[in-house]
Amino acid sequence: MSGHYSILITSLGIISCALCVYLTIKANILDNEMLPLYFFPRLLQYTLWLIKEILISNIETAKVILFKTEDPELFTIKSSQASNEGKVTYANSITLTPGTVTTQINENVFEVHALTKSFGDDVRSSQMDKMVSWLEKGK
């Protein structure tokens, strides 16, 4: 990030990226831990939805902190995702939303910590589970 954007430097950057992709494919070192391509068609819509949920949870978490109304709970939920990528996306989405954290994953059962019963009820409503399943079905 030098701030120099000459044609030569930009061209060399594009060539080096293309070379890395080519060598990765030739060496056959791609694995299942990469972002699956079938997520991309629906990823923008999911990301916008998740940002909205994060903003709403931020406001609710601030209210809980300011008014000292926390009532934490630990509970388990079942996920409906078929792939490991879907399960990880669901668990990370729960954790990204303020007020909830996925603490453990065991097959299709997630252990979740919520700051209040209301946050727990939001997770138990399965709205996020359905959205991640919808994202996963972009195949």
C-alpha positions as CSV (number, residue, x, y, z in Angstrom):
1,M,0.0,0.0,0.0
2,S,2.6,2.5,-1.1
3,G,0.1,4.8,-2.8
4,H,1.9,4.4,-6.1
5,Y,-0.5,3.2,-8.8
6,S,1.5,3.1,-12.0
7,I,0.5,0.8,-14.9
8,L,3.7,-1.4,-14.2
9,I,3.0,-1.9,-10.5
10,T,-0.7,-2.6,-11.1
11,S,0.1,-5.0,-13.9
12,L,2.6,-6.9,-11.8
13,G,0.1,-7.2,-9.0
14,I,-2.5,-8.6,-11.3
15,I,0.0,-11.0,-12.8
16,S,1.2,-12.2,-9.4
17,C,-2.4,-12.8,-8.2
18,A,-3.1,-14.8,-11.4
19,L,0.1,-16.8,-10.9
20,C,-0.8,-17.6,-7.3
21,V,-4.3,-18.8,-8.4
22,Y,-2.8,-20.9,-11.2
23,L,-0.2,-22.5,-8.9
24,T,-2.8,-23.2,-6.2
25,I,-5.0,-25.0,-8.8
26,K,-2.0,-26.9,-10.3
27,A,-0.7,-28.0,-6.9
28,N,-4.2,-29.2,-5.9
29,I,-4.0,-27.6,-2.5
30,L,-7.5,-26.3,-2.3
31,D,-9.5,-27.7,0.6
32,N,-13.0,-27.7,2.0
33,E,-12.2,-24.8,4.4
34,M,-12.4,-22.2,1.7
35,L,-15.5,-20.1,1.1
36,P,-17.7,-22.2,-1.1
37,L,-18.5,-20.6,-4.5
38,Y,-22.2,-21.6,-4.2
39,F,-22.5,-19.0,-1.3
40,F,-21.8,-16.1,-3.6
41,P,-25.1,-15.6,-5.4
42,R,-26.9,-15.0,-2.1
43,L,-24.0,-13.7,0.0
44,L,-24.7,-10.0,-0.6
45,Q,-28.4,-10.2,0.5
46,Y,-27.3,-12.3,3.6
47,T,-24.6,-9.9,4.5
48,L,-27.0,-6.9,4.4
49,W,-29.5,-8.8,6.5
50,L,-26.8,-9.8,9.1
51,I,-25.5,-6.1,9.3
52,K,-29.1,-5.1,10.1
53,E,-29.3,-7.7,12.8
54,I,-26.0,-6.6,14.2
55,L,-27.1,-3.0,14.4
56,I,-30.4,-3.9,16.1
57,S,-28.5,-6.1,18.6
58,N,-26.0,-3.3,19.3
59,I,-28.8,-1.0,20.3
60,E,-30.4,-3.7,22.5
61,T,-27.1,-4.6,24.1
62,A,-26.4,-1.0,24.9
63,K,-29.8,-0.7,26.6
64,V,-29.1,-3.8,28.7
65,I,-25.7,-2.5,29.8
66,L,-27.0,1.0,30.5
67,F,-30.0,-0.1,32.5
68,K,-28.2,-3.2,34.1
69,T,-30.9,-5.6,33.1
70,E,-28.7,-8.5,32.1
71,D,-30.0,-12.0,32.9
72,P,-27.6,-14.4,31.2
73,E,-28.5,-17.9,30.1
74,L,-26.8,-20.8,28.5
75,F,-28.9,-23.1,26.2
76,T,-28.5,-25.5,23.3
77,I,-30.1,-25.3,19.8
78,K,-30.1,-27.6,16.8
79,S,-28.9,-26.3,13.5
80,S,-30.4,-27.4,10.2
81,Q,-27.4,-26.8,8.0
82,A,-26.1,-29.8,6.0
83,S,-22.5,-28.7,5.3
84,N,-19.7,-27.8,7.7
85,E,-19.5,-24.4,6.0
86,G,-23.2,-23.7,6.7
87,K,-22.7,-24.7,10.4
88,V,-19.7,-22.5,10.8
89,T,-21.5,-19.6,9.1
90,Y,-24.4,-20.0,11.5
91,A,-22.2,-20.2,14.6
92,N,-20.2,-17.2,13.5
93,S,-23.4,-15.3,12.7
94,I,-24.6,-15.9,16.2
95,T,-21.3,-14.8,17.7
96,L,-21.2,-11.7,15.5
97,T,-24.5,-10.5,16.8
98,P,-23.9,-8.7,20.1
99,G,-25.5,-10.3,23.1
100,T,-25.0,-13.9,22.0
101,V,-22.0,-16.2,21.7
102,T,-21.7,-19.7,20.3
103,T,-19.6,-21.5,22.9
104,Q,-19.5,-25.0,21.6
105,I,-20.5,-27.0,18.5
106,N,-21.2,-30.7,18.7
107,E,-22.5,-32.1,15.4
108,N,-25.7,-30.2,14.8
109,V,-26.1,-29.0,18.4
110,F,-24.8,-25.5,19.3
111,E,-24.3,-24.3,22.9
112,V,-25.1,-20.6,23.0
113,H,-24.6,-18.0,25.7
114,A,-27.1,-15.1,25.7
115,L,-26.9,-11.9,27.7
116,T,-30.7,-11.9,28.3
117,K,-33.7,-14.2,27.7
118,S,-34.8,-11.9,24.9
119,F,-31.5,-12.4,23.1
120,G,-31.9,-16.2,23.6
121,D,-35.4,-16.1,22.3
122,D,-34.2,-14.4,19.2
123,V,-31.7,-17.2,18.6
124,R,-34.4,-19.9,19.4
125,S,-36.8,-18.3,16.9
126,S,-34.6,-19.9,14.2
127,Q,-34.8,-16.9,11.9
128,M,-31.0,-16.9,11.6
129,D,-30.9,-20.6,11.1
130,K,-33.4,-20.3,8.2
131,M,-31.4,-17.5,6.7
132,V,-28.1,-19.5,6.8
133,S,-30.0,-22.5,5.4
134,W,-31.3,-20.3,2.6
135,L,-27.7,-19.0,2.0
136,E,-26.4,-22.6,1.9
137,K,-29.0,-23.7,-0.7
138,G,-27.4,-21.4,-3.2
139,K,-26.0,-24.5,-4.8
